[in-house]
């Protein structure tokens, strides 16, 4: 293969798997629906097991298809994480800024998620995302909590968002897409 063929091969669409996880009711499904359908759903039903979505990105001329796996946050589904998370190229751990307990349980979620990746012996970008920013007046997650969590874990980036107002929704998925493409040596962008 000559150099121009390599460049062309890298410009073709690739497929990547993103795993979205965290406690139930933190806004995972609403985030994905806002990013994909560009609308806010007030009555989102509880995710049973997992939901699967597709999002296309074109970044720096590179086309990529992202399979977004929205994992149900109920404890009774947690045993399924190793089955569904296997092969993930990126992850989003989501918490609710109005529910401190949804951030403090991060160790259990991350350990279970990373155990399913350890078989593959590779590091992937994981974002820390706080949802429900439109409810700032009810915030119970503060900088001290976030500092401890970010110091204990190697997150690629941290965002807070509102699916209702769309604040940071696109930025979250674009950042993760760029990180995954960089991790796969398809893209070189300064963070």
C-alpha positions in Angstrom: 0.0 0.0 0.0 1.4 3.4 -0.9 1.1 6.5 1.4 -1.9 7.9 -0.5 -3.7 4.6 -0.1 -3.1 4.7 3.6 -4.6 8.2 3.8 -7.6 7.2 1.8 -8.1 4.1 4.0 -8.1 6.3 7.1 -10.7 8.6 5.6 -13.3 5.9 5.3 -16.0 5.5 7.9 -15.1 3.4 10.9 -17.3 2.0 13.6 -16.8 2.6 17.3 -18.6 1.6 20.5 -19.4 4.0 23.2 -20.7 2.8 26.6 -22.9 5.2 28.6 -23.3 4.2 32.3 -24.2 5.5 35.7 -27.1 5.4 38.2 -30.7 5.3 37.0 -32.4 8.6 36.6 -29.3 10.7 36.0 -30.2 11.6 32.4 -28.3 9.2 30.2 -31.2 8.4 27.8 -32.3 12.1 27.7 -28.7 13.1 26.8 -28.5 10.6 23.9 -32.0 11.5 22.7 -31.1 15.3 22.8 -27.9 14.6 20.9 -29.5 12.4 18.2 -33.1 13.7 17.9 -32.4 17.3 18.9 -35.4 17.3 21.2 -35.9 17.0 25.0 -38.1 14.2 26.3 -39.8 15.0 29.6 -41.1 11.5 30.2 -38.3 9.1 29.4 -39.0 5.6 30.4 -36.5 3.6 32.5 -34.0 1.8 30.4 -34.4 -2.0 30.8 -30.9 -3.6 30.3 -29.6 -1.4 27.5 -30.6 0.7 24.5 -28.6 1.0 21.4 -28.3 4.1 19.2 -26.3 5.2 16.2 -24.6 8.6 15.6 -22.5 9.6 12.6 -19.6 12.1 13.0 -17.3 13.7 10.4 -14.3 15.2 12.2 -11.3 16.5 10.2 -12.6 14.7 7.1 -12.8 11.4 9.0 -16.2 9.7 8.9 -17.1 7.6 11.9 -20.1 5.7 13.1 -20.7 5.6 16.8 -22.8 2.8 18.4 -23.9 4.3 21.7 -24.9 1.8 24.3 -27.1 3.4 26.9 -27.0 1.1 29.9 -29.8 0.9 32.4 -28.7 2.2 35.8 -30.7 -0.1 38.1 -28.6 -2.3 40.3 -30.4 -5.4 39.0 -28.9 -4.9 35.6 -25.3 -4.2 36.7 -24.3 -7.9 36.3 -24.8 -7.4 32.5 -22.1 -4.7 32.2 -19.3 -7.1 31.2 -21.4 -8.5 28.5 -22.5 -5.2 27.0 -19.3 -3.1 27.7 -16.9 -5.5 26.1 -15.3 -4.0 23.0 -16.0 -0.4 24.0 -13.8 2.3 22.4 -15.0 5.0 24.8 -17.2 5.6 27.8 -19.3 8.2 29.5 -19.9 7.9 33.3 -22.9 10.2 34.0 -24.1 11.5 37.4 -26.9 13.9 38.4 -25.6 17.2 39.8 -28.7 17.3 42.1 -28.0 13.8 43.5 -24.6 13.5 45.2 -25.0 9.8 45.7 -25.0 9.3 41.9 -21.4 10.6 41.8 -20.2 8.9 45.0 -21.0 5.4 43.7 -18.5 6.0 40.8 -16.0 3.4 42.1 -18.4 0.5 41.7 -19.5 1.6 38.2 -15.9 2.2 37.0 -14.5 -1.0 38.4 -17.2 -3.1 36.8 -16.8 -1.3 33.5 -13.0 -1.5 33.4 -13.0 -5.2 34.4 -14.8 -5.9 31.2 -12.1 -4.0 29.3 -9.1 -5.5 31.1 -9.3 -8.6 28.9 -8.5 -6.4 25.9 -5.5 -4.7 27.8 -6.1 -1.2 26.4 -6.9 2.2 27.7 -9.9 4.0 26.4 -11.1 7.6 26.9 -13.8 8.0 29.5 -15.7 11.2 30.1 -17.1 12.3 33.5 -20.5 14.0 32.8 -22.8 15.7 35.2 -26.4 16.0 34.0 -29.3 18.3 34.8 -27.3 21.6 34.8 -30.6 23.4 34.3 -31.3 22.5 37.9 -28.3 24.3 39.2 -30.4 25.8 42.1 -30.8 22.2 43.4 -27.1 21.3 43.1 -25.7 18.8 45.7 -22.4 17.9 43.8 -19.8 20.6 44.5 -16.2 21.2 43.5 -14.7 19.2 46.5 -16.6 16.1 45.5 -15.5 16.5 41.8 -11.9 17.2 42.7 -11.7 14.0 44.7 -13.3 11.9 41.9 -11.2 13.5 39.2 -8.0 13.0 41.2 -8.8 9.3 41.9 -9.7 8.5 38.2 -8.1 9.3 34.9 -10.9 10.9 33.0 -10.3 12.3 29.6 -12.5 15.3 30.3 -15.3 16.5 32.6 -18.5 18.3 31.5 -21.7 19.3 33.1 -24.7 19.5 30.7 -28.3 20.1 30.4 -30.3 18.0 28.0 -33.2 20.4 28.5 -31.3 23.5 27.3 -28.8 21.6 25.1 -25.9 23.1 27.0 -22.7 21.1 26.3 -24.6 18.2 24.7 -22.9 18.3 21.3 -19.6 19.2 22.9 -19.6 16.0 25.0 -20.1 13.7 22.0 -17.7 15.7 19.8 -15.0 15.6 22.5 -15.4 11.8 23.0 -15.4 11.2 19.2 -12.2 13.1 18.8 -10.6 11.3 21.8 -11.6 7.9 20.3 -10.2 8.8 16.9 -7.0 10.0 18.5 -6.8 6.8 20.5 -7.1 4.9 17.3 -4.4 7.0 15.7 -6.8 8.4 13.1 -6.7 12.0 14.4 -4.2 14.3 16.1 -5.8 17.2 17.9 -4.6 19.1 20.9 -6.9 18.7 23.8 
